[in-house]
Amino acid sequence: MGKFGLKLATALSSGMLIGFAAPALAQDDGAPQATSASGAGDIIVTARRSEERLQDVPISITVLDQDTITKRNIISTADLGNYVPSLSVNSQFGPEKSSFVIRGFTQEYHTAPTVGVYFADVIAPRALGPTTSGNGAGVGNMFDLENLQVLKGPQGTLFGRNTTGGAILLVPTKPKDTLEGYVEGTIGKYDTRRVEAVLNVPLADTFKVRLGIDRNKRDGYLRNHSGVGPDRFRDVDYIAARLSIVADLTPDLENYTIASYSKTDTNGDVPRMLYCNQDAANQFLQTFNPALFLPFTACAQVARQNARGDGIWDVENNNLTPRQQVNTWQIINTTTWQASDNLTIKNIVSYAEYREWADFSLWGDNLLIPEGFPGAGFLATKTITLHGGLKGPTTAQSTFTEELQIQGTAANGKLNWQAGAYLEVSKPLAWNSQLVEIFITCPDVRTNQCIPTDTGSISDASSKDWFNNKGFYAQATYDLSDQFSVTGGIRYTIDKQTDKAQLLNIVFPTSLGGQALYTCQNRLLYPGPGGPLTPLFVPDSNNCDQVFKIKSKKPTWLIGIDYKPSDDILLYAKWARGYRAGSITNNSIGFETSKPEKVDSYEVGAKTSFRGAFSGYYNVAGFYNDFQNQQLATNSVIAPEWQGIIPPAAPTVNAGKSRIWGVEVDASVRPFEGFRLDVGYTYLNTKLQSFTAPDLPIYYSSLTPATAVGGPLPLSPKNRVTITGNYTLPLDDSIGQISFGATFTHTDGHEARSPDATPAYYVVPTDHLNLNASWESILSSNFDLSFFMTNVTNEAYIVFPSSSYFTFGGDGGHVNEPRMWGVRLKYRFGE
């Protein structure tokens, strides 16, 4: 969409704004403000670290309450990509290891998140292993929530960890002063069995306890036809528990503690092989060039799948022991002291531990030797298969946070201010350890039982990371009049990271009958007897130490102005500076560290509510982001004379400049009694404007961005719209409340990778339809019955490509979830 498109979007937004705002402008300013009439007035958010009405907050926000989360069967933060127009999910390493993209801000491999995930005001535990992990993705938190808020754009002043894309806030239900609870059971497709139970007990007027448990188990929907490993992948098997305690120590002093635990243990994910280099396979049959044998076996796998009539949810696997296990526990304590009517002091302290064990095939290959060739039916080789290491879990990290927050009012309530200090300390609990089969076949990789080869090897990578993050912030809003207010905020952040690694290759040369030899990966740091041209052999994996450190200090800020011509209209404009810390990628020789990136975000928006017979709200935001010193993933080519000496890498470098602009709409109307229509829409226009290649070491011949210059940023669909309709039948209360709902989501096709990287770079346009029905308070009882179905039309597509086409001649990607359905029965008890 060019200038004409921009004008059109602006005109449409303005026209809709005027149309929706007109009823509100016609209201008498002195009329009672019924909060439930618009459907948004009673939504309370904490986007500015205090409770406010959604319509009073000058931030583009999408809010989902627990009822919506349940009806849409959202069990993981990774499921949000189907329902929040501005948010995309990068599931390159499976759903439990997803990262989030808001407004086009992506997280590259081994970099800091662009989107922070917060639970009860505390950032998700850090997890920095060999692949993207944790940082808020996964299961265990999507039950017994007050709501979930997606904040779009940099939130760098009030939130602990600096991010450029936005934040996801999960607000758990706080213990109440009534005896109540519920038990809910779900059964459904793929033998889904889920039980939730919550009990709220006020042990005294000043001491309240709330306990919740969520147990969910479901068979996988990916059918494995290889006969190797489990029959199914993408299963669900987790348990989560949460204990919340509120103690009112005095009338003005509250102590709120949350202890949570979750464990998920599944078979993980396997990509679907879809493409192969048929030209290379045909050339092999003509020349029998060994270099073309792998494309030949990749095409044999594709042909084998086609001959069986496999669908997109049919896969093959070469890994005997796939596993994806994550254990997390966390304790959060919030102490709030109402020092006076104008001053509140809050202290938030937390400690969490995250452990992960990952064992999976990166590209979903099963390269069997075809009939007519020696060794027919046996595995030619594995490409990239990742296993747990010998020194510890794949990831093991602790995170401690401490935040002191002071909020107050002054000048007869015209000035609202807050200030605080933040500390985050994250330490390793063990080595983050992983063994990776790289074009080698090992019956038992952990004991070095491998088939001798002169081309493949095992990568034995172990690392430990220490993070220290400090922040000091202040923000204030001053009411210039009853209608105008200005906001200013600033934060100063100091980020430090230290990475210690032991990176080795284990080789099994044929000349030695497959004897395991350990060599250091970084020959520049650990050269052999003949210099870097020869490897340095070491006795075992407890060698080849390397240490990298980075530090950055940056200010971020917010300057905004708000105008409220009436209680039902908010107009705002703001300028925010966002910043994301640099990172360490210890296996990218020559480019082990990257520097911080920054973004200047300019946003204007309007929030309107309208009442009467046709009630609702309409919120719109337009934004422009100037993105500099961008951390970009790149594709490197090793110079010919250094090939086999310097390992291939995909360095992250600060070489990009992008611009991102778009429009977001969030609207809801109640045209008649019992019916509600919600619409969310995002138009996103992204472009990598330039790539300035850094000076290359002599061992690199070229470095190109994984995103094409002049092209869009990855995972940034131009148009995404979500439309939800809910209708409640006009029945007598003695029957109960029967309602029906449907959600339709359209997402434009978009690039997940550069077109030069893989034929599977493009994610096709998708149209998702989800349905739900519920009967609450059945015949005036405490029972509720509900039904849900997601992906009703059984849309099938690749959500993220493997990007392996130019590595071994085969490619495909991770597949979306097929049609799912389930039935729930819930029993509520208490007051």
Secondary structure, DSSP 8 states (H G I E B T S, - for coil): --HHHHHHHHHHHHHHHHHHHHHHHTS-TTS---TTSSSSTT-EE-TTSS-EEGGG--S-EEEEEHHHHHHTT--BGGGGGGT-TTEEEE-TT-GGG-EEEETTB---TTS--SEEEEETTEE----BSSSB--TT-SBS-SSSEEEEEEEES--TTTSSS--SSEEEEEEE----SS-EEEEEEEEEGGGEEEEEEEEEEEEETTEEEEEEEEEEEE--SEEE-SSSS-SEES-EEEEEEEEEEEEEEETTEEEEEEEEEEEEEE-----EEEEE-HHHHHHHHHH--GGGHHHHHHHHHHHHHHHHT--TTEE----SS-EEEEEEEEEEEEEEEEEETTEEEEEEEEEEEEEEEEEEESS---EE--TTSTTTTSEEE-SEEEEE-SSS-SEEEEEEEEEEEEEEEETTTTEEEEEEEEEEEEEESS-EEEEEEES---TBGGGTB---EEEEEEEEEEEEEEEEEEEEEEEEEEESSSSEEEEEEEEEEEEEEEEEEEEEEEEE-GGGTT--EEEES-TTTS-BTTBTTS--EESSSS--EEEEEEEEEEEEEEEEEEEEEETTEEEEEEEEEEEE--EE-TTSTT--EE--EEEEEEEEEEEEEE-SSSEEEEEEEEEEEEEEEEEEEEEEEE-GGGBTTB-----EEEEEEEEEEEEEEEEEEEEETTEEEEEEEEEEEEEEEEE------TTEEEEEESS-TTS--TT--SEEEEEEEEEE----TTT-EEEEEEEEEEE--EESS-TTT-TT-EE--EEEEEEEEEEESGGGSSEEEEEEEESTT----EEEE---HHHHSEEEEEE----EEEEEEEEEEE-
